[in-house]
Amino acid sequence: MKLYAECIACQINIRLKDIEKLIYDEDKRVEMIKNIVEKVSNRLKNCRDRYDSLCIPTVIATDLFRYIKHTTGLSDPYRELKKRANEEALKIYREIKQIIESIPSPIDRLRIAIKISLIGNTLDTGVAGYTPPDINDIKNLANSLEIYGDIDPIINIFMNANDVAILMDNSGEAVFDKILADVLKYMGKKVIAVVKGGAFQNDITIEDTVDANLHESFDRVIDTCSDASSIFLDEVKPEVIEILNNVDVVVAKGMANYEYITEIENMLKKPVVYMLVAKCRPIARDIGVPLGKAVVKIGNNF
């Protein structure tokens, strides 16, 4: 996804939120936000235009969050928040799984599992001006969620696939992605979870996978060996590239994966399924859906 003007303000605002949470000295806060503004400004100066790969919004976000971690000395500032999110989601995971297992039609089970996975994407603390719902509202959302996009063609893609890689997004959300993995595995598919190697905001890392019991639902869980917000191809370990080359379909969860992978999806040479809630105006505008709506979308290559 290309850079929008609003992305610049969002980058600064969300990092200010981090600073206010982690730093109590106001002089230090001012120094850090000044450095962040300078970092953004310098990167924009080096971009030819908004189409330059240096200015992909989530590439900028990765750079700025790395600065937060380095300056505070905290390798995972959201660790406790992520742990709580996974624990809370697991409290209702079994109930949701039992409800889905009671549905006789495999296609209907898959359709509901996609909806649950999308609802999980509402549990995001990394978007300026957005407040995620309470975990206890998830079951109610399942009844009211309207999905925009390519739901029937995507179901066909899943039905015809043998191997599926899911690029995971937030903690908490990852527990609801387990539902999708459970359904796909029941249908005989091999399902691989790709998680972060290091901390980026509240995204699930390889360390967090124990809290979320990911190994229970996925055939394999692998980390990128990077703390980048998405699968930056120049940073991930070769094993991840091999997996992406060999699976039949790649599922990209969340906005950061949408922002990055839409720029490199032609290199993957297979269907890419984007699953997210458009929680900011640039994403909604880029996809062409109303703000706040859940979206499933097939990449432009297929």
C-alpha positions in Angstrom: 0.0 0.0 0.0 1.2 3.5 -0.9 1.7 6.2 1.7 -1.2 8.5 2.5 -0.9 11.8 4.3 -2.8 10.5 7.3 -0.3 7.7 7.7 2.3 10.2 8.7 0.3 11.6 11.6 -0.8 8.1 12.7 2.9 7.0 12.9 3.7 9.8 15.2 0.6 9.6 17.3 0.8 5.8 18.0 4.5 6.2 19.0 3.5 9.0 21.3 1.1 6.6 22.9 4.0 4.2 23.5 6.1 7.0 25.0 3.4 8.1 27.4 2.9 4.6 28.6 6.6 3.8 29.0 8.3 7.1 29.9 7.3 9.3 32.9 9.9 12.0 32.6 8.4 14.8 30.4 11.8 16.0 29.2 12.6 12.5 28.0 9.2 12.3 26.3 9.8 15.5 24.4 13.3 14.3 23.3 11.9 11.0 22.1 9.0 12.5 20.1 11.3 15.0 18.6 13.6 12.2 17.4 10.6 10.3 16.0 9.5 13.4 14.0 13.0 13.8 12.7 13.2 10.1 11.7 9.9 10.4 9.8 11.0 13.6 8.2 14.3 12.2 7.1 12.7 9.1 5.6 10.2 11.2 3.7 13.0 13.4 2.3 14.7 10.3 1.0 11.5 9.1 -0.8 11.1 10.1 -4.4 7.3 10.2 -3.9 4.5 8.4 -2.0 5.0 5.3 -4.2 8.6 4.8 -3.1 9.1 1.5 -1.2 11.0 3.4 1.6 7.6 5.0 2.4 5.4 1.9 2.8 3.6 2.9 6.0 4.4 -0.3 7.9 8.1 -0.1 6.9 8.2 3.3 8.6 6.3 1.8 11.6 8.9 -0.9 12.0 11.7 1.6 12.0 10.0 3.8 14.7 9.0 0.9 16.9 12.6 -0.4 16.8 13.6 3.1 18.0 11.2 2.8 20.9 12.6 -0.5 22.0 16.2 0.6 21.7 15.6 3.9 23.6 13.6 2.4 26.4 15.8 -0.8 26.7 12.6 -2.9 26.5 12.8 -5.7 24.0 9.0 -6.3 24.2 7.1 -3.4 25.6 3.7 -5.0 25.1 4.6 -8.4 26.6 2.1 -8.3 29.6 -0.7 -6.9 27.4 -0.2 -9.7 24.9 -0.1 -12.3 27.6 -3.4 -11.1 29.0 -5.0 -10.9 25.5 -4.1 -14.5 24.8 -5.3 -15.7 28.2 -8.7 -13.9 27.8 -9.2 -15.2 24.3 -8.5 -18.7 25.3 -11.4 -18.5 27.9 -13.9 -18.4 25.1 -12.0 -20.4 22.4 -13.3 -23.8 23.5 -16.9 -22.6 23.5 -16.6 -21.1 20.0 -14.8 -24.3 18.7 -17.6 -26.5 20.0 -20.3 -24.3 18.4 -18.4 -24.5 15.0 -17.9 -28.3 15.3 -21.6 -28.7 15.7 -22.2 -27.2 12.2 -22.8 -30.1 9.8 -21.6 -28.5 6.6 -17.8 -28.1 6.1 -18.4 -25.0 3.9 -20.6 -23.4 6.6 -18.0 -24.2 9.3 -15.3 -22.6 7.1 -17.4 -19.5 6.5 -18.0 -19.0 10.3 -14.3 -19.7 11.0 -13.3 -16.9 8.6 -15.7 -14.6 10.4 -14.3 -15.5 13.8 -10.8 -14.9 12.5 -11.8 -11.5 11.2 -13.4 -10.6 14.5 -10.1 -11.4 16.1 -8.5 -8.6 14.0 -10.6 -6.1 15.9 -8.4 -6.7 19.0 -5.7 -4.2 17.9 -4.1 -1.6 20.2 -1.7 -0.4 17.5 -3.9 2.0 15.5 -4.2 5.7 16.4 -7.7 6.8 17.3 -9.0 3.2 17.4 -10.4 1.4 20.5 -10.7 -2.3 20.4 -13.8 -4.0 21.7 -13.9 -5.9 25.0 -13.0 -9.6 24.6 -16.5 -10.5 26.0 -18.2 -8.8 23.0 -16.6 -11.2 20.5 -19.5 -13.7 20.5 -22.0 -10.9 20.0 -19.9 -9.5 17.1 -20.1 -13.0 15.4 -23.8 -12.5 14.9 -23.6 -8.9 13.5 -20.3 -8.8 11.5 -20.8 -7.9 7.9 -18.0 -9.1 5.6 -17.0 -7.1 2.5 -15.1 -8.8 -0.4 -14.5 -12.1 -2.0 -15.9 -14.6 0.6 -17.2 -17.2 -1.9 -14.1 -17.3 -4.2 -11.9 -17.4 -1.1 -13.8 -20.4 0.3 -13.2 -22.1 -3.1 -9.5 -21.3 -2.8 -9.3 -22.9 0.7 -11.3 -25.9 -0.4 -8.9 -26.6 -3.3 -5.7 -26.0 -1.3 -3.5 -28.6 0.4 -1.2 -26.4 2.3 -2.0 -23.0 3.8 0.3 -20.5 5.5 -1.2 -17.9 7.8 0.8 -14.8 8.5 -0.2 -14.0 12.0 -1.0 -10.6 13.4 -2.0 -9.6 16.9 -1.9 -11.6 20.2 -5.5 -12.4 21.2 -6.4 -12.4 17.6 -4.1 -15.4 17.1 -6.3 -17.5 19.4 -9.3 -16.9 17.0 -7.1 -17.7 14.1 -6.8 -21.1 15.7 -10.4 -21.7 14.9 -9.7 -21.2 11.2 -6.7 -23.6 11.5 -8.8 -26.2 13.3 -11.4 -26.1 10.6 -8.9 -26.3 7.8 -7.1 -29.2 9.5 -10.4 -31.0 9.9 -10.8 -30.7 6.1 -7.4 -32.4 5.6 -5.3 -29.2 5.0 -1.8 -28.6 6.4 -1.8 -25.3 8.2 1.4 -23.3 9.1 1.5 -20.3 11.4 4.1 -17.7 10.6 4.8 -15.4 13.6 7.3 -12.7 14.5 10.8 -13.5 15.7 10.9 -10.4 17.8 8.4 -7.9 19.2 6.5 -5.5 17.0 3.7 -3.7 18.9 1.2 -6.3 20.2 1.8 -8.8 17.4 2.3 -12.4 18.4 5.9 -13.6 18.6 7.4 -17.0 18.9 7.6 -16.5 22.7 3.9 -15.6 22.8 2.8 -18.8 21.0 3.0 -20.8 24.2 0.5 -18.5 25.9 -1.9 -18.8 22.9 -1.4 -22.7 22.5 -0.8 -22.2 18.8 0.9 -25.6 18.4 -2.4 -27.2 19.4 -4.1 -26.1 16.2 -1.4 -25.6 13.6 0.7 -28.3 12.0 3.7 -26.1 12.3 4.6 -22.8 13.9 7.6 -20.9 12.5 9.0 -17.5 13.3 10.4 -15.0 10.8 13.6 -14.4 12.7 12.8 -10.7 12.4 10.9 -8.1 14.5 9.6 -6.4 11.3 5.8 -5.7 11.1 5.4 -8.1 8.2 7.5 -10.6 6.2 10.1 -8.2 5.0 11.7 -10.4 2.4 15.2 -9.0 3.0 15.0 -9.9 6.7 13.1 -13.2 7.1 15.0 -16.4 7.4 15.3 -18.6 4.2 13.0 -21.2 5.7 10.1 -18.7 5.7 10.7 -18.0 2.0 10.7 -21.7 1.3 7.4 -22.1 3.0 5.8 -19.2 1.1 7.1 -20.7 -2.1 5.7 -24.2 -1.4 2.2 -23.6 0.1 -0.9 -23.3 -2.1 -2.3 -20.1 -0.5 -0.9 -17.4 1.8 -3.3 -15.8 4.3 -2.2 -12.3 5.3 -3.9 -11.2 8.6 -4.1 -7.5 9.5 -3.3 -4.1 8.2 0.5 -4.2 8.4 0.6 -7.4 6.3 -1.8 -5.8 3.8 0.4 -2.6 3.6 3.5 -4.6 2.9 2.4 -7.7 0.9 0.3 -5.7 -1.6 3.7 -4.3 -2.7 5.4 -7.7 -3.2 2.6 -10.1 -3.8 3.7 -10.6 -7.5 6.8 -12.3 -6.1 4.8 -14.9 -4.2 3.2 -16.3 -7.4 0.2 -17.8 -5.6 -3.2 -16.6 -4.2 -2.8 -14.2 -1.3 -5.9 -13.9 0.9 -6.1 -10.6 2.9 -8.2 -10.8 6.0 -8.5 -7.6 8.1 -10.8 -5.0 9.6 -10.2 -1.6 7.9 -9.5 0.3 11.1 -8.1 3.5 9.5 -9.2 5.7 6.7 -6.2 5.0 4.4 -6.7 1.2 4.5 -10.4 1.6 3.9 -9.8 4.0 1.0 -7.1 1.8 -0.5 -9.3 -1.3 -0.4 -12.5 0.5 -1.2 -14.7 -0.3 1.8 -16.3 1.8 4.5 -14.2 2.6 7.6 -14.4 -0.1 10.3 -15.6 -2.9 8.0 -14.3 -6.5 7.9 -12.7 -7.4 4.6 -11.6 -10.6 2.8 -9.8 -9.9 -0.4 -7.9 -11.9 -3.0 -4.6 -10.4 -4.1 -4.5 -8.7 -7.5 -2.5 -11.5 -9.0 -5.4 -14.0 -8.9 
